[in-house]
Amino acid sequence: MALDEAVAVTGATEIDAVVIGAGPVGLFAVFELGLVDIKTLVIDILDRPGGQCAELYPEKPIYDIPALPTVTGQELTDRLLEQIKPFGAQFVFGERVDELQRGEDGRFHLKTDAGREIVAKVVVIAAGGGSFTPKRPPLEGIEAYEGKSVHYAVRRMEDFRGKDVLIVGGGDSALDWTLNLAPLAKSLTLMHRRDEFRGAPHSVEQMRALVAEGKVSLVIGQVTKLHGETGNLEAVTAKTSDGAEQRLAVNAILPFFGLTMKLGPVAHWGLNLNENLVLVDTEKFETSEKGIFAVGDINWYPGKLKLILSGFHEVALMAQQAHKYVHPEKKLMFQYTTSSSSLQKKLGVK
C-alpha cells in the first residue's frame, strides 16, 4: 500500500474490533474477523502496514508461508492487503495505543498517544514483539525538539509544506519520505553516513534522480549538533565524510535510525504476562481479560512457535470467540470459503 493510499479514520470512534498492530498477523485478523461480520479498525505506531516484516526486511525472502515457496516481507504485506479489501477495514498509522480500559457498558475505551479515542467491543493485540519505538539519535538536547521540529514519523504530510526538511537515514523509510516530501518542502536534504542505501533499488534510483535535478540535496555525513531555541530548530551542524563541518539551515528533522521493540503500554493493561509476553489460552487465544485477545509474536502459551503461520492459525480461532462478544444474539455456523455462498458473497467472488 502506497503511503498516500492508507485509509484514514475520519471521526469514527466506535467499532466492533480494534486490532493493535498492522503486521501480517494483524492484517490476517482483519480477514478472519470480516468472515464473521466483525468490522475492524487497525492501529499501528509505524507509518505503513506490514509491521516488522515490511519495515525491517521488506526484500528479505520468507520461505515458510504455505503455498508460497518464497515471498518477501513487502510482497506478503501487499497480498494480505489485497485479501482484506472486501472488508473495508479502517487504518490509523503513526499512533500508539497508550490507554486501554473497560467502560461501564462493557466495551473497551482506547486512547492513542495522539489523543484519539476509540470504543470497541473486542480488542486484538497483534503487536509482534511489542510496540516499535524509534531509536533516538545521540544528540545533546534533542528531547527539547521532539514533537516540535524533530519527528520520528510523518502523521500529516502537510505539516512539512514550505519547510526546510532534513531526513537522516538510509533505509526504506528515509527514502520513501524523501520522495513523498520533496514536492512539498521548501528544501529537502537527505543525509546518510555513507553513500550506500539499504532501501529498495527503485527508490534509490528515484532519489538520485531528484538529486541530479537539484530537487533534493544529498549529504554524506552525520548530524553532530542542533541549533535553535524553545524546541524550534534553525540549523544543524553536520560532520561530512571528509571530516569537514557543515552548517545546514533546517527547521524540521526526520531521523530514521531504526526501531527498538518493547512491550510498551501493553505491560500496564492488567493482563497476565509470562516473561514480558501476554499469556493466552490455546482455545480462543484470549488473555486474562475477557474480550481482549493476543495473537502472533506478542503472546505466549506452552509450545508457542514464533512463526507467521502460527499467528494465522491463532487469529482463526480468536475470531470464533470474538463473534460471541460482538454478535451475542447470533449463532455462528462454521463454514468453508470453498463451499459457502454467503462467505463467497462477502469476499466478492460470487
Buried (B, 14 or more C-beta within 10 A) or exposed (E): BEBEEBBEBEEEEEBBBBBBBBBBBBBBBBBBBBBBBBBBBBBBBBBBBBBBBBBBEBBEEBEEBEEEEEBBBBBBBBBBBEBBEBBEBBBBBBBBBBEBEBEEEEBBBBBBBEEBEBBBBBBBBBBBBBBBBBEBBEBEEBEBBBEBBBBBBBEEBEEBEEBBBBBBBBBBBBBBBBBBBBEBBEBBBBBBEEEEBBBBEEBBEBBEEBBEEEBBBBBBBBBBBBEBEEBEBEBBEBBEEEEEEBEBEBBBBBBBBEBEBBBBBBBEBEBEBEEEBBBBBEEBBBBBBEBBBBBBBBBBBEEBEBBBBBBBBBBBBBBBBBBBBBBEEEEEEEBEEEEBEEBBEBBEEE
